[in-house]
Amino acid sequence: MTRRTSHVHGELKTKMRALTSSHFGFRTSRSTAAIKQNRDLAESLKDESCFVFKDWEMKSGIYKTELIQAAVNDMWFANRNDEGVIHGRYFEPLPVEIIALILTAVSVLGQSSIDVATDS
């Protein structure tokens, strides 16, 4: 798994774009209002790292956001040939490094989520 670090990062970033957009409610419109709303939402999520909380508005449940589990499921457990299924012992308990990788991908997606509005 460590030999695939670059590939894993790219694949995770791609998957996190869709997950993050739907989880936080980024809009997929080209309108100026939607772009501004996405930009404001991205900034508010980055403020004090709110995106790491289960309830990001109340800042409660740190590292318990459903987004982490969704990312793990999509990335490593989507089918029977995925790494998580084959090498399950490495995912129980979920390593801090994987949580950090997921949250890093989310943190850099703020701009990407804004760009989604202009790509559609």
C-alpha positions as CSV (number, residue, x, y, z in Angstrom):
1,M,0.0,0.0,0.0
2,T,2.8,2.4,0.7
3,R,4.1,2.1,-2.9
4,R,0.8,3.6,-4.1
5,T,0.9,6.8,-2.1
6,S,0.7,9.2,-5.0
7,H,-2.0,7.2,-6.7
8,V,-4.0,6.9,-3.4
9,H,-3.7,10.7,-2.8
10,G,-5.0,11.5,-6.3
11,E,-7.8,8.9,-6.2
12,L,-8.9,10.1,-2.7
13,K,-8.9,13.7,-3.8
14,T,-11.2,12.8,-6.7
15,K,-13.6,10.8,-4.6
16,M,-13.6,13.5,-1.8
17,R,-14.7,16.2,-4.3
18,A,-18.0,14.5,-4.8
19,L,-18.4,13.4,-1.2
20,T,-17.5,16.9,0.1
21,S,-19.9,18.6,-2.3
22,S,-22.9,16.6,-1.3
23,H,-22.0,16.4,2.4
24,F,-21.7,20.1,2.9
25,G,-24.2,21.2,0.3
26,F,-22.0,23.0,-2.2
27,R,-24.1,24.2,-5.2
28,T,-23.4,23.1,-8.8
29,S,-24.5,26.3,-10.5
30,R,-22.5,28.8,-12.5
31,S,-24.5,31.7,-11.1
32,T,-22.6,34.4,-9.3
33,A,-24.7,33.9,-6.2
34,A,-23.9,30.1,-6.1
35,I,-20.2,30.7,-6.6
36,K,-20.3,33.3,-3.8
37,Q,-22.3,30.9,-1.5
38,N,-19.8,28.1,-2.2
39,R,-16.8,30.4,-1.5
40,D,-18.4,31.6,1.8
41,L,-19.2,28.0,2.8
42,A,-15.7,26.8,2.0
43,E,-14.3,29.7,4.1
44,S,-16.6,28.9,7.0
45,L,-15.7,25.3,6.9
46,K,-12.0,26.1,6.9
47,D,-12.4,28.6,9.8
48,E,-11.1,26.8,12.9
49,S,-11.2,23.6,10.8
50,C,-15.0,23.2,11.3
51,F,-15.1,20.5,8.7
52,V,-13.6,18.0,11.1
53,F,-16.7,18.0,13.4
54,K,-19.8,15.9,13.2
55,D,-21.8,19.0,13.7
56,W,-19.7,21.6,12.0
57,E,-22.0,24.5,12.8
58,M,-22.0,23.7,16.6
59,K,-18.4,22.4,16.5
60,S,-19.2,19.2,18.4
61,G,-18.1,15.6,17.7
62,I,-14.5,16.2,16.6
63,Y,-13.3,13.7,14.1
64,K,-16.8,12.0,14.1
65,T,-18.0,13.5,10.8
66,E,-19.8,11.0,8.6
67,L,-17.6,12.2,5.8
68,I,-14.6,10.2,7.2
69,Q,-16.6,7.0,7.2
70,A,-18.0,7.7,3.7
71,A,-14.4,8.3,2.4
72,V,-13.1,5.1,4.0
73,N,-16.0,3.1,2.5
74,D,-15.6,4.7,-1.0
75,M,-11.9,4.5,-1.1
76,W,-11.0,1.2,0.6
77,F,-14.2,-0.9,0.9
78,A,-16.3,-0.3,-2.2
79,N,-15.9,-3.8,-3.6
80,R,-14.5,-7.1,-2.5
81,N,-11.1,-6.5,-4.2
82,D,-10.4,-3.2,-2.4
83,E,-7.5,-2.9,0.0
84,G,-9.7,-2.6,3.1
85,V,-11.5,-5.8,2.3
86,I,-8.3,-7.7,1.5
87,H,-6.2,-6.2,4.3
88,G,-8.9,-5.4,6.9
89,R,-6.5,-5.8,9.8
90,Y,-4.8,-2.5,8.8
91,F,-8.1,-0.7,9.1
92,E,-9.2,-1.9,12.6
93,P,-8.9,0.4,14.3
94,L,-8.8,3.1,11.6
95,P,-5.2,4.5,11.6
96,V,-4.8,8.1,12.5
97,E,-2.8,8.5,9.3
98,I,-5.8,7.6,7.2
99,I,-8.0,10.1,9.1
100,A,-5.3,12.7,8.6
101,L,-5.1,11.9,4.8
102,I,-8.8,12.2,4.4
103,L,-9.0,15.5,6.4
104,T,-6.1,16.9,4.4
105,A,-7.9,16.0,1.2
106,V,-11.0,17.8,2.5
107,S,-9.1,20.8,3.5
108,V,-7.6,21.4,0.1
109,L,-11.0,20.8,-1.6
110,G,-12.4,24.2,-0.6
111,Q,-11.3,25.8,-3.8
112,S,-12.1,22.7,-5.8
113,S,-15.7,22.7,-4.5
114,I,-16.0,26.3,-5.6
115,D,-14.6,25.3,-9.0
116,V,-17.3,22.6,-9.3
117,A,-19.8,25.4,-9.5
118,T,-18.1,26.8,-12.5
119,D,-17.5,23.4,-14.2
120,S,-21.1,22.4,-14.4
